[in-house]
């Protein structure tokens, strides 16, 4: 069946390419001339001046790849992956030029847009992909005042003509096969085009019907996004805030369902935030720029404290004293929405104040390929792996195959302390082993205790990993029974474990913290290894703050 679906998809894709690539198709995208925007929405999102400076120098760094050229090739034939092409053609980076200020970045933006218009007047499978198209329409309209200031009429005319053509095509191909955040990106572009371009108004009701259909499917009752990726969650919330803003700018009624989705997603975004302002690293998400997160929360105009528990999207948050613990206790997204999902069930991250202590390894910005296979693996997460096997089958091209079917979670709170107990059956089929994890955070936040249990037959090797943030220094005790973890701020934590052999080894961090770029950072991990014994193997561990010596 999978082969038949792949063949059918290939045939449909080929048919679309034949139809849309025909020069006659371009004639059908014409319409009455557009001389200006009916509505100009505000774009409140910050840009990255460092990336803007690179763009001024002809350096185009996206998705972990860099092109250096006087003018970029918008759809390079060889050597650049689809994530780079998508980001280049989406024009989110206009904000990075805008962040520099002055007229030179404005002229550079016009030069790059002119280059795109020269190379992409007709349909192209990569640069006219529906989600890319939706992002570009919204960005060109939303940042119109930046790049069009002091522009001549000829440039403006080309931009408006292209925007109208792109919007008409987008209306014909949406939703198509798109799902999840990608579909909302396309819907956003359709709403922007319909509300802001005279003559395209008829597309707005259709786009809003799609939005109201998708919101209950994508925004779960606890406010989490169905893809279970904190960074993707924030992007979707940004889209919804933008949709509300353009509707208000056009003096249109904001659908009640849209406002309710924003109200639910905002506390959930706070749920995923660590003390340093960055986001947790689950399912392909990276830290993101704290300034962007601050802006999203401010623009949401929605109150609500961070949740303690998000059972629908499958995460738990434990908070005591200065300690925050986030744990993945949920099922993977369904096929089609699991492109970025990781095999990190029952993994956790831990922050002390503004300093990350225990982390997952993160995600490569290219999203697919060998880095995807390595960073989505169970071994790249702070949890337990059996026989160096993933708890879910990871595909390098994106998505998951075999995965845990049954995941349970129970939370108990008492006098400020929290206990979370969860299980998953990802190792039952291959090894007959059920993984059970218990985390207990004491009321003062200075004592995290864990118990990892494998229920099933003997003779299988296991490795329990605690990946450390690059700022943490780790030293194994002389007797090898514990590890001392020192944070940059001066506090120290002692990690002890019974039921296995202690070791400190190399690891890698791809959190993508603001200012780190897309480069991996070397770090360390504490690993407890052993072999299962008959019926029930228990590894007990504790992570406690060391008292300062007088």
Residue pairs with C-beta under 8 A, 6 or more apart in sequence:
9 177
13 125
16 173
17 125
19 25
20 123
20 125
20 128
20 169
21 122
21 123
21 125
23 122
25 122
25 123
26 121
26 122
26 123
26 165
29 164
29 165
29 168
29 169
30 165
31 164
31 168
31 199
32 198
32 199
33 157
33 160
33 161
34 160
34 161
34 163
34 164
34 197
34 198
34 199
35 157
35 160
35 198
36 156
36 160
36 198
37 141
37 144
37 160
37 196
37 197
38 195
38 196
38 197
38 198
38 250
39 195
39 196
39 246
39 249
39 250
40 141
40 144
40 145
40 196
40 249
41 141
41 142
41 192
41 196
41 242
41 245
41 246
41 249
42 142
42 245
42 249
43 95
43 142
43 143
44 295
44 299
45 95
45 238
45 292
45 295
46 95
46 99
46 289
46 291
46 292
46 295
47 93
47 94
47 95
47 96
47 97
47 98
47 99
48 95
48 96
48 99
48 289
49 96
49 99
49 100
50 96
51 61
51 93
51 96
52 93
52 96
52 97
52 98
52 99
52 100
52 105
53 100
54 60
54 61
55 93
55 96
55 97
55 108
55 112
56 97
56 100
56 104
56 105
56 108
58 68
58 69
58 70
58 71
59 66
59 67
59 68
60 66
60 67
60 68
60 69
60 72
60 88
61 517
61 518
62 83
62 84
62 87
62 88
62 93
62 365
63 81
63 83
63 84
63 86
63 87
63 365
63 366
63 367
63 518
64 83
64 84
64 364
64 365
64 366
64 371
64 518
65 80
65 81
65 84
65 366
67 73
67 76
67 80
67 84
67 88
71 111
71 112
71 115
72 88
72 112
72 115
73 119
74 85
74 88
74 89
74 115
74 116
74 119
74 120
74 127
75 85
75 89
75 119
75 120
75 124
75 126
75 127
76 85
81 366
81 368
81 369
82 126
82 368
83 365
83 366
83 367
83 368
84 366
85 126
85 127
86 126
86 129
86 131
86 132
87 93
89 116
89 120
89 126
89 127
89 132
89 136
90 132
90 135
90 136
90 139
91 113
91 135
91 136
91 139
91 140
92 135
92 139
94 109
94 139
94 143
94 146
94 147
95 143
97 105
97 106
97 108
97 109
97 146
97 147
98 105
98 109
98 143
98 146
103 150
106 146
106 147
106 149
106 150
109 146
109 147
110 147
110 148
110 151
110 155
113 140
113 147
113 159
114 155
114 158
116 127
117 158
117 159
117 162
120 127
120 128
121 162
123 169
126 132
128 166
128 169
130 170
130 173
130 174
130 175
130 176
130 178
130 182
130 186
131 178
131 182
131 183
131 185
131 186
133 166
133 169
133 170
133 186
133 189
134 170
134 174
134 185
134 186
134 187
134 188
134 189
134 190
135 185
135 188
135 189
136 166
136 189
137 163
137 166
137 167
137 170
137 189
137 190
137 192
137 193
138 188
138 189
138 192
138 242
140 159
140 163
141 163
141 192
141 193
141 196
141 197
142 192
142 242
144 159
148 155
148 156
148 159
160 197
163 193
163 197
164 193
164 197
164 199
164 200
166 189
166 193
167 189
167 190
167 193
167 194
167 197
167 200
167 203
168 200
170 186
170 189
170 190
170 193
171 190
171 203
171 206
171 207
174 183
174 186
174 187
174 190
174 207
174 210
175 183
175 186
175 187
175 210
178 186
179 336
179 337
180 218
180 226
180 227
180 232
180 333
180 336
180 337
181 218
181 225
181 227
181 232
181 235
181 236
181 239
183 210
183 214
184 211
184 214
184 218
184 236
184 239
184 240
185 239
187 207
187 210
187 211
187 214
187 243
188 239
188 242
188 243
190 203
190 204
190 206
190 207
190 210
191 204
191 207
191 208
191 211
191 243
191 246
191 247
192 246
193 200
193 203
194 200
194 201
194 202
194 203
194 204
194 207
195 201
195 204
195 246
195 247
195 249
195 250
195 252
196 246
196 250
204 252
208 255
211 243
211 255
211 257
211 258
212 255
212 257
212 258
215 257
215 258
215 261
216 257
217 226
218 225
218 226
218 236
219 225
219 226
219 236
219 261
219 264
219 265
220 226
220 312
220 313
221 264
221 312
222 264
222 268
222 307
222 309
222 310
222 311
222 312
222 313
223 264
223 265
223 266
223 267
223 268
223 271
223 307
223 310
224 233
224 265
224 268
224 271
224 310
224 312
224 313
224 314
224 315
225 232
225 233
225 236
225 265
225 268
225 313
226 313
226 333
226 334
226 337
227 233
227 283
227 333
227 337
227 338
227 340
227 341
228 282
228 283
228 313
228 314
228 315
228 330
228 332
228 333
228 341
229 282
229 283
229 284
229 285
229 340
229 341
230 269
230 272
230 279
230 280
230 281
230 282
230 283
230 285
231 279
231 284
231 285
231 286
231 288
232 284
232 285
232 340
233 265
233 268
233 269
233 272
233 285
234 269
234 279
234 288
234 292
234 293
234 296
236 265
237 262
237 265
237 266
237 269
237 296
237 300
238 296
240 258
240 261
240 262
240 265
241 262
241 296
241 299
241 300
243 258
244 254
244 258
244 259
244 262
245 299
247 253
247 254
247 258
248 254
262 300
262 302
263 302
263 304
265 300
266 297
266 300
266 302
266 303
266 304
267 302
267 304
267 305
267 306
267 307
268 307
268 310
268 313
269 293
269 296
269 297
269 300
270 297
270 304
270 305
270 306
270 307
271 306
271 307
271 310
271 315
271 317
272 279
272 280
272 282
272 285
272 315
272 326
273 279
273 280
273 293
273 306
274 280
274 324
274 326
274 349
274 351
274 356
275 322
275 324
275 351
275 352
275 353
275 354
275 355
276 287
276 290
276 351
276 354
276 355
276 356
277 290
277 293
277 294
277 354
278 287
278 288
278 290
278 293
278 511
278 513
278 514
279 285
279 286
279 287
279 288
279 293
280 326
280 349
281 287
281 349
281 359
281 360
281 361
281 362
281 363
281 511
282 315
282 326
282 328
282 342
282 344
282 347
282 360
283 328
283 333
283 340
283 341
283 342
283 344
284 339
284 340
284 341
284 342
284 363
284 367
284 376
285 340
285 363
286 362
286 363
286 365
286 510
286 511
286 512
286 513
287 362
287 511
287 512
287 513
287 514
288 512
288 514
289 514
290 514
291 514
306 317
307 317
308 316
308 317
308 319
308 411
308 413
309 315
309 316
309 317
309 411
310 316
310 317
311 330
311 409
313 330
314 328
314 329
314 330
314 331
314 407
314 409
315 326
315 327
315 328
315 329
315 330
316 326
316 327
316 329
316 409
316 411
316 420
316 422
317 324
317 325
317 326
317 327
318 324
318 325
318 326
318 327
318 418
318 420
318 439
318 441
319 325
319 418
319 441
319 445
320 416
320 417
320 418
320 441
320 442
320 443
320 444
320 445
321 443
321 444
321 445
321 446
322 352
322 353
322 445
323 350
323 351
323 352
323 441
323 445
323 446
323 448
324 350
324 351
325 348
325 349
325 350
325 439
325 441
325 448
326 348
326 349
327 346
327 347
327 348
327 420
327 422
327 439
328 344
328 345
328 346
328 347
328 348
329 345
329 346
329 407
329 409
329 420
329 422
330 345
330 407
330 409
331 403
331 404
331 407
332 338
332 341
332 345
332 392
332 400
332 403
332 404
333 341
335 399
335 400
338 398
338 399
338 400
339 367
339 398
339 399
340 363
340 367
340 398
341 376
341 392
341 399
341 400
342 360
342 363
342 375
342 376
342 377
342 380
342 381
342 392
342 394
343 376
343 377
343 378
343 381
343 390
343 391
343 392
343 393
343 394
343 400
343 403
343 426
344 360
344 376
344 378
344 380
344 381
344 383
344 391
345 378
345 383
345 391
345 392
345 404
345 407
345 424
345 426
346 383
346 384
346 422
346 424
346 435
346 437
347 360
347 381
347 382
347 383
348 358
348 382
348 383
348 439
349 356
349 358
349 359
349 360
349 382
350 356
350 357
350 358
350 448
350 543
351 357
352 487
352 489
352 491
352 493
353 489
354 489
355 469
355 471
355 487
355 488
355 489
355 491
356 469
356 471
356 472
357 468
357 469
357 472
357 485
357 487
357 493
358 382
358 466
358 467
358 468
358 469
358 543
359 382
359 467
359 468
359 469
359 509
359 511
360 380
360 381
360 382
360 467
361 375
361 380
361 381
361 467
361 507
361 508
361 509
361 510
362 375
362 509
362 510
362 511
362 512
363 372
363 375
363 376
363 510
363 512
364 371
364 372
364 375
364 510
364 518
364 520
365 512
365 518
366 372
367 398
368 396
368 397
368 398
369 396
370 396
371 510
372 394
372 396
372 397
372 398
373 394
373 396
374 380
375 510
376 390
376 394
377 390
377 394
378 385
378 389
378 390
378 391
378 392
379 385
379 388
379 390
379 463
379 465
380 467
381 465
381 467
382 465
382 466
382 467
383 391
383 437
383 464
383 465
384 435
384 437
384 452
384 454
384 462
384 463
384 464
384 465
384 539
385 391
385 462
385 463
385 465
386 427
386 430
386 431
386 433
386 435
386 454
386 460
386 461
386 462
386 532
387 430
387 431
387 460
387 461
387 462
388 461
388 463
389 427
389 430
389 431
390 426
391 403
391 404
391 424
391 426
391 427
391 435
392 400
392 401
392 402
392 403
392 404
392 426
393 400
393 401
393 402
393 403
394 400
394 401
395 401
402 426
402 429
403 426
404 424
404 425
404 426
405 425
406 423
406 424
406 425
407 422
407 423
407 424
407 425
408 422
408 423
409 420
409 421
409 422
410 420
410 421
410 422
411 418
411 419
411 420
412 418
412 419
412 420
412 421
413 419
415 443
416 443
416 444
417 440
417 441
417 442
417 443
418 440
418 441
419 438
419 439
419 440
420 438
420 439
421 436
421 437
421 438
422 436
422 437
423 434
423 435
423 436
423 437
424 434
424 435
425 434
425 435
426 435
427 433
427 434
427 435
427 454
427 456
428 434
428 456
431 456
431 457
431 460
432 456
432 457
433 454
433 455
433 456
433 457
433 460
433 532
434 454
434 455
434 456
435 452
435 453
435 454
436 451
436 452
436 453
436 454
436 455
437 450
437 451
437 452
437 453
438 450
438 451
438 453
439 448
439 449
439 450
440 448
440 449
440 450
441 447
441 448
442 448
442 449
446 544
446 545
447 542
447 543
447 544
447 545
448 542
448 543
448 544
449 540
449 541
449 542
449 543
450 540
450 541
450 542
450 543
451 538
451 539
451 540
451 541
452 464
452 538
452 539
452 541
453 536
453 537
453 538
453 539
454 460
454 462
454 532
454 536
454 537
455 535
455 536
455 537
456 532
456 535
457 532
457 534
457 535
458 531
458 532
458 533
458 534
458 535
458 537
459 531
459 532
460 531
460 532
461 529
461 530
461 531
461 532
462 500
462 529
462 530
462 531
462 532
462 537
462 539
463 527
463 528
463 529
464 497
464 500
464 527
464 528
464 529
464 539
464 541
465 525
465 526
465 527
466 495
466 525
466 526
466 527
466 543
467 507
467 509
467 523
467 525
468 474
468 485
468 507
468 523
468 524
468 525
468 526
469 509
469 511
469 523
470 509
470 521
470 522
470 523
471 487
471 488
472 485
472 486
472 487
472 488
472 523
472 524
473 485
473 486
474 483
474 484
474 485
474 486
474 504
474 524
474 526
475 483
475 484
475 486
475 504
476 482
476 483
476 502
476 503
476 504
477 483
477 484
480 501
480 502
481 496
481 502
482 494
482 495
482 496
482 497
482 502
483 494
483 495
483 502
483 504
483 526
484 492
484 493
484 494
484 495
484 546
485 492
485 493
485 494
485 495
485 526
485 543
486 492
487 493
491 545
491 546
492 545
492 546
493 543
493 544
493 545
493 546
494 543
494 544
494 546
495 526
495 541
495 542
495 543
496 541
496 542
496 544
497 528
497 539
497 540
497 541
497 542
498 539
498 540
498 541
499 528
499 530
499 537
499 538
499 539
499 540
500 528
500 529
500 530
500 539
501 528
501 529
501 530
502 526
502 527
502 528
503 526
503 527
503 528
503 529
504 524
504 525
504 526
504 527
505 524
505 525
505 527
506 522
506 523
506 524
506 525
507 522
507 523
507 524
507 525
508 520
508 521
508 522
508 523
509 520
509 521
509 522
509 523
510 520
510 521
511 521
512 518
528 539
528 541
530 537
530 539
